[in-house]
Amino acid sequence: MEKNVALIALFAALIAALGLIPKITLLSGIPITAQSMGIMLCGTVLGAKRGSLAVVLFLVLVAIGLPLLAGGRGGLGVFTTPWAGFLFGFPIAAFVTGLIVEKWRGPNLSVIAITASIIGGIGALYLVAVPYYMVMKPAGLSEALLTAMAPFMPGDLIKAVIAGLVTGALYKARPASVLSRANDS
Amino acid sequence: MISLTSPIRTRAHSWPAGLKLAGLCLSTVVLFFIKDLTAQVAIATVVATLYALPGRAFLAAGWRHLRGFWFFVLIVAIYHTAVGEIYEGAVILLRLLSAIALANLVTMTTKLTDMIKVVRFLAKPLTIFGLSSKILELSIALVIRLTPVLVEKGSLLSQSWRARSRRKTSWRIILPFTILALDDADYVAEALKARGGFTLLKEN
């Protein structure tokens, strides 16, 4: 129990820290914030249950007024924009990502984790965020895809690949650390 | 780590947090149904006045919080200009800004401790699933304490990368960064157990 709470708290802090450390530059020279990668890592490393709880804890801290979102944003204001569906979708994204890594037992964890991050961290996330945007803005489907999905899609794809590679490397270095793969979870 | 609560005391600081949140929910719903531009301009003016009342420093702080949303404003503005729906675009933009500003106002005038009390109240039904609100509060405290620690360690990792490489910090530091977090989780779990763990927390 103590171990689980510590892991959930540390990964909530990890999501926050990934949004606050200096931006990471990709080979192509595009700087990205790694925050949504933190959501994917919660799923791939901690598994569905603990991963989504870590994300929920992170969101509770943002809501009560801590500036933990990328760029130092936070407070209740971020939950009122039509884009807030992304925030509400984060725990679901982590859950789906974690569930896929837990259930799909293949030999190459990197490939599995990349696929899981794309299905959960992008597919499930946009399945929540796009309809939310359509209702709250309000907007049609094509507008929602153009203004809520297109600006973030390329970055999210890159993050899914990195999250998968990091998970695979972590499993090679320290198999016991990848709890989504541990038999006792 | 500093909360977004404003250090400038306003009258609203002493109002009950639950009441402010309920008011915020209600006003956001009302805002959503107003499609008239004049009404939205009037509301935005009222909201701006609310920010101006406690003084210039408060207004400036509020503006800084609002400025972080420029990207969203830009997307909406570009889209509605491109499709030629200027009137609808203006209504949506004003509504968006008023809603964000009102919510930020609640955050700025509510102390973290009051917010945590609301969380404790909202988390009460979760006790059915065996989740103690004390554990939730401990987790909140842990994250508040550990985020600066991780940011510090992440910055050190980033610096050591730059000391050795001519290129900018790459995504490769995410792996050691994740391992650092996992190790810290081990230490924190040990420390919690050493101090009696959650059995003690439940007894008190």
Boltz contact constraints between the chains, C-beta under 6 A:
constraints:
  - contact:
      token1: [A, 1]
      token2: [B, 198]
      max_distance: 6.0
  - contact:
      token1: [A, 2]
      token2: [B, 189]
      max_distance: 6.0
  - contact:
      token1: [A, 2]
      token2: [B, 192]
      max_distance: 6.0
  - contact:
      token1: [A, 2]
      token2: [B, 193]
      max_distance: 6.0
  - contact:
      token1: [A, 2]
      token2: [B, 197]
      max_distance: 6.0
  - contact:
      token1: [A, 3]
      token2: [B, 189]
      max_distance: 6.0
  - contact:
      token1: [A, 5]
      token2: [B, 139]
      max_distance: 6.0
  - contact:
      token1: [A, 6]
      token2: [B, 185]
      max_distance: 6.0
  - contact:
      token1: [A, 6]
      token2: [B, 188]
      max_distance: 6.0
  - contact:
      token1: [A, 6]
      token2: [B, 189]
      max_distance: 6.0
  - contact:
      token1: [A, 7]
      token2: [B, 185]
      max_distance: 6.0
  - contact:
      token1: [A, 9]
      token2: [B, 139]
      max_distance: 6.0
  - contact:
      token1: [A, 9]
      token2: [B, 142]
      max_distance: 6.0
  - contact:
      token1: [A, 9]
      token2: [B, 143]
      max_distance: 6.0
  - contact:
      token1: [A, 10]
      token2: [B, 181]
      max_distance: 6.0
  - contact:
      token1: [A, 10]
      token2: [B, 184]
      max_distance: 6.0
  - contact:
      token1: [A, 10]
      token2: [B, 185]
      max_distance: 6.0
  - contact:
      token1: [A, 12]
      token2: [B, 143]
      max_distance: 6.0
  - contact:
      token1: [A, 13]
      token2: [B, 143]
      max_distance: 6.0
  - contact:
      token1: [A, 13]
      token2: [B, 146]
      max_distance: 6.0
  - contact:
      token1: [A, 13]
      token2: [B, 147]
      max_distance: 6.0
  - contact:
      token1: [A, 13]
      token2: [B, 150]
      max_distance: 6.0
  - contact:
      token1: [A, 14]
      token2: [B, 181]
      max_distance: 6.0
  - contact:
      token1: [A, 16]
      token2: [B, 147]
      max_distance: 6.0
  - contact:
      token1: [A, 17]
      token2: [B, 147]
      max_distance: 6.0
  - contact:
      token1: [A, 17]
      token2: [B, 150]
      max_distance: 6.0
  - contact:
      token1: [A, 17]
      token2: [B, 151]
      max_distance: 6.0
  - contact:
      token1: [A, 17]
      token2: [B, 154]
      max_distance: 6.0
  - contact:
      token1: [A, 20]
      token2: [B, 151]
      max_distance: 6.0
  - contact:
      token1: [A, 21]
      token2: [B, 151]
      max_distance: 6.0
  - contact:
      token1: [A, 21]
      token2: [B, 154]
      max_distance: 6.0
  - contact:
      token1: [A, 21]
      token2: [B, 155]
      max_distance: 6.0
  - contact:
      token1: [A, 22]
      token2: [B, 158]
      max_distance: 6.0
  - contact:
      token1: [A, 24]
      token2: [B, 169]
      max_distance: 6.0
  - contact:
      token1: [A, 24]
      token2: [B, 171]
      max_distance: 6.0
  - contact:
      token1: [A, 25]
      token2: [B, 168]
      max_distance: 6.0
  - contact:
      token1: [A, 57]
      token2: [B, 139]
      max_distance: 6.0
  - contact:
      token1: [A, 61]
      token2: [B, 143]
      max_distance: 6.0
  - contact:
      token1: [A, 64]
      token2: [B, 115]
      max_distance: 6.0
  - contact:
      token1: [A, 65]
      token2: [B, 3]
      max_distance: 6.0
  - contact:
      token1: [A, 65]
      token2: [B, 4]
      max_distance: 6.0
  - contact:
      token1: [A, 65]
      token2: [B, 5]
      max_distance: 6.0
  - contact:
      token1: [A, 65]
      token2: [B, 107]
      max_distance: 6.0
  - contact:
      token1: [A, 65]
      token2: [B, 115]
      max_distance: 6.0
  - contact:
      token1: [A, 66]
      token2: [B, 3]
      max_distance: 6.0
  - contact:
      token1: [A, 67]
      token2: [B, 4]
      max_distance: 6.0
  - contact:
      token1: [A, 71]
      token2: [B, 68]
      max_distance: 6.0
  - contact:
      token1: [A, 73]
      token2: [B, 68]
      max_distance: 6.0
  - contact:
      token1: [A, 74]
      token2: [B, 4]
      max_distance: 6.0
  - contact:
      token1: [A, 75]
      token2: [B, 4]
      max_distance: 6.0
  - contact:
      token1: [A, 75]
      token2: [B, 104]
      max_distance: 6.0
  - contact:
      token1: [A, 75]
      token2: [B, 107]
      max_distance: 6.0
  - contact:
      token1: [A, 76]
      token2: [B, 103]
      max_distance: 6.0
  - contact:
      token1: [A, 76]
      token2: [B, 106]
      max_distance: 6.0
  - contact:
      token1: [A, 76]
      token2: [B, 107]
      max_distance: 6.0
  - contact:
      token1: [A, 77]
      token2: [B, 100]
      max_distance: 6.0
  - contact:
      token1: [A, 77]
      token2: [B, 103]
      max_distance: 6.0
  - contact:
      token1: [A, 77]
      token2: [B, 104]
      max_distance: 6.0
  - contact:
      token1: [A, 80]
      token2: [B, 28]
      max_distance: 6.0
  - contact:
      token1: [A, 80]
      token2: [B, 99]
      max_distance: 6.0
  - contact:
      token1: [A, 80]
      token2: [B, 100]
      max_distance: 6.0
  - contact:
      token1: [A, 80]
      token2: [B, 103]
      max_distance: 6.0
  - contact:
      token1: [A, 81]
      token2: [B, 72]
      max_distance: 6.0
  - contact:
      token1: [A, 147]
      token2: [B, 75]
      max_distance: 6.0
  - contact:
      token1: [A, 147]
      token2: [B, 79]
      max_distance: 6.0
  - contact:
      token1: [A, 162]
      token2: [B, 171]
      max_distance: 6.0
  - contact:
      token1: [A, 166]
      token2: [B, 174]
      max_distance: 6.0
  - contact:
      token1: [A, 166]
      token2: [B, 175]
      max_distance: 6.0
  - contact:
      token1: [A, 169]
      token2: [B, 175]
      max_distance: 6.0
  - contact:
      token1: [A, 177]
      token2: [B, 182]
      max_distance: 6.0
